[in-house]
Amino acid sequence: MSVVGQIVHSSASLRHSIEQLNRYLRLIADVDLPPNTDRFELLETAKGLWIIDHLLVPKENYVATEASFARFISEFRRSFPQATFEVGLEVTYAPPPHVDQYCDLFRVPVVFNASRNTLQIDLIWASQETPFEPGNAYAFGVFTKHADAMLEQLKSDASIRSQIEAQILPKLHRGTISMDSVSKDIGMSRQTLYRRLKENGPTFAEIHDDLRQRMAEEYLNGQKVTVNETAYLLGFSEASSFVRAFKRWTGLSPTAYLNRAA
């Protein structure tokens, strides 16, 4: 997130910065979007200038949309305190529980239950001759080179399964691990994670179960922990539950597996 922020700050114009934000969005989060659609769109009409957020979210899950517009506004207030940026806000969700704070936070009229999520901004930002100019070409080049390398690394070694396992592994001892919490930790919506898993084959439960099996065999092969300790490390509330699971995995009881290994 920090390197993408630096790219946005060193861009040449608002339109240029939004192009970069869309380009490097996957470094921040993997989100649900309509096919062949960027998340953010800068749209100029006869009625004004708009930043549209195309993120697909249920109406009751408004936090990501609310946060994206809050970040736009706060960044421009800090970077360009003398310039007008925000003019109005339209959101598809109903007034949230903290709606009374919107006046202080956004400081613009807000329309709820609208047809789209969009932030209206001052028309000055449609011009290339904005306070962004001339931009910082050197810094922009340094940060985009770094971000491009990060994108390539992400493509090469971050399969969806490895991301899930990386989140589950340090929490195995807790027992039940929800798909909701893991999706949040890896920056996806639950719907996106479900879709990605469906495309790749194994279910969330199967990945969890397979990781438990591999770790169980690793613990027992090391012969440094007991069966009861292994059961605890893998999140089983009772050793008997672990024994049944281990027989399902290997066809052997943990004790028989230890004896064979010895």
N, C-alpha and C positions, 0 to 999 in steps of 0.2 A: 504493500500500500504506500509506503514512504517513497519508493522510487517512482511510482506512477504519479504521485503528488508532485514530485520534482519536475517530471516531464510536463505536466499540465502547467506548472508555474513558469516554465521556461519556453512555453509555446509562443507563437507569434501573434495569435489572435484567439478570441473565444471559439470561433469555428474550428480553428486548428487544434485547440486544446481538447475539444469534444471528440474530434477524430482520433486523437491519441488515447483518450479515455476509453473509447470503444475498442481500439486496437489492442490495448493491454489489459482489458477488463478481466480476462481469465486469471491474471496474476493476483487479483483481489478476491474473486469469487466465481463459482460456476453457477449460473442462474438460469431460470426458465425464461425464454424469449420466443416470440413467434418465429417461424422459419425464415431464414435470410433477412433478419431484422437486427439492427444494432440496438443496444439498450437506450442510448440517448440520441435524440434528434434535435437539431436547431432549425426551427421552422419560422420563416417570416411570411406573414400574411398582411392583408390590408388592415387587419384589426390590431396587429402588433407582432412582437417577437417572442417566441416560446421555446423553452427547453422541455421536450416531451420525454418522459420516462416510460419505455415500453416493457418494463419488467412485468411478468405475469405473476400476480399474487392474489390469493383470496382476499375478499374485502376485509375480513377480520384480521388479516395478517399485514397490517399497514406499515409496520416499523421500518422495513427496508426502503419503501418509497418515501416515507416521512424523513428518514435519515439522509437519503440522497439529496433531497431539496435543501434540508438544513445545512448540509455540508457545502453545497454550492453557495448558499447565502452567506454563511459564516466566513468562507474563504475569500469571497469578494469584499465583504465588509472589512476584513483585516488587510487585504492587499490593496484595495482602492477605496480608502475611507472617504474621499471627497467626491466619489462618483456614485450616481444612483444605479442600482442593479435591479433588485426585485421590485415588481409592480403588483403582481397578484398571483394567487395560487389556486389551482383546481385539483381536487383529488377524488378518486372513485369511492373511497370508503366513507362511512358515516362518521359523525363527530366522535372522536375518541374520548376516553374518560378524562383526559387532561386538556380538553378543548379550551378551557378557560385560560390556559397558558399560551395558546397560539398567538394571541395579540402581542405578547411580549417577545415571543420567540421569532415569529416570522415578520411581524410588523407590517403586514399587507392584508387586504381582504382575502378571505379563504372561502371557496365554494366546495361544499361536501357533496357526495353522491353525484359527482360529475361523470361525464362520459369518458374522460381520460385523465391521466395524471400528468399535469403540466405546470411549469413555473413560467409566468409571464415576466419578461425582463425589459429594461429600457432599450429603446431602439438604437441608442448609441453603440451597443455591442454588436449590431449587425455589420458595422463598418470594419474594414481592415485597419482603419486609422484609429484604433482604440488605445487606451493606456498600455495594452500589451506590447505595442510596437516599440522598438524593433525586435523585441524578444531577446533571448540569450542563446544564440545559435551554438556557441561552444558547449554550454551546459546541456542544452538539448541533445546534442550529439553524444555526449558522454553518457547521459542517462538512458537514451534510447538504445545505445549499443549494449549497455548492461541489461536492460529489460528484454531485448531480443534474445540474448543468451539465456536469460531466465525462462523465457517462453520455450526455447528449444529443449532446455533441461526438463521442463515440465512435461513436454510431449514425450520425451524419451524414457523417463523413469517413474512417472506418476500414474500408473494404472489405477483404476477405481478400486480394485481389490487391495492394492498395496496401501492406498490412502486409508481405507477402512481398517485394515489390520493395524496400521500405525496408530490409529486412534483407540482401537480396542485393547491392544496389548498391555499398556500400562494400567488398564482398568479391569483386567480379567478377574482379579480377586473380588470385585464387587458383585459378581454373579450376573444378574440381569442387566443388560446394556441395551438401551433403546436406540432404534434407528433414528428417531427424532434428534437425540442428543448428538449422535455421530454426524448426522448430516449438517447440523449447526456447526460442529467443530471443524468440518472440512469446507465450510463456506458454501453449502448447497442447500436448496430447499429439499424437503422430504420427497416431493414429487420428482425432482431432478435425479436424486439418488436412486429412487425406485426405477426410473426410466433407464438410467445408466446400467444398473444391475441387470435389468431385463435384457438389455442389448448384449451384455457380456456373459450371461449364463447363470452363475450361482446366486442364490438368494442371500439376503443379509444373515439369516439364521444359519445357513450352510457355511458361510464364511466364518461366523463366530464359532460354530461347532468344530470346523476343521482346524481352526487356530488353537482351540482347546486341546484337541487331540495331539497336534504337533508339539505343543508345549508340555503336555503330559508325558509324552515319550522322551522329550529332552530332559525333563526333570528326573524321570526315573532312570534313564540311561546314565545320568551323571552320578546317581547313587549317593547324593548328598542331602536328600530330603526324604522323609517318610511318606507313606501313602496318605496318611492324614494331612500332612503338611502340603502335599501336592494338591489334594482336594481343596484345601483352603486357598492356595495360590491361584487356582483356576475358578474360584467363585462358587464352588459347590457348598451348600449349607450343611450337608452331611456326607461322611465318607462313603456310606452305602450308595448314595446317588452317583458319586464319582465312580465307584466300582461297576455299577450297572452301565454307565456311559462308556467306560473303558472296555468292557466286554463287547459292547456294540461296535466300538471302533476297531478292535484288534482280535476279537474272539478269545481273548485271554483275560484273566483277572490281573490286577496290578501286581499281586504277589507272584503269580506264575510268570508274568512278563519279566519281573526282576530276577527270578531264578534262572530263566532262560538267558537273560543278559549276562548274569554272573557265570 
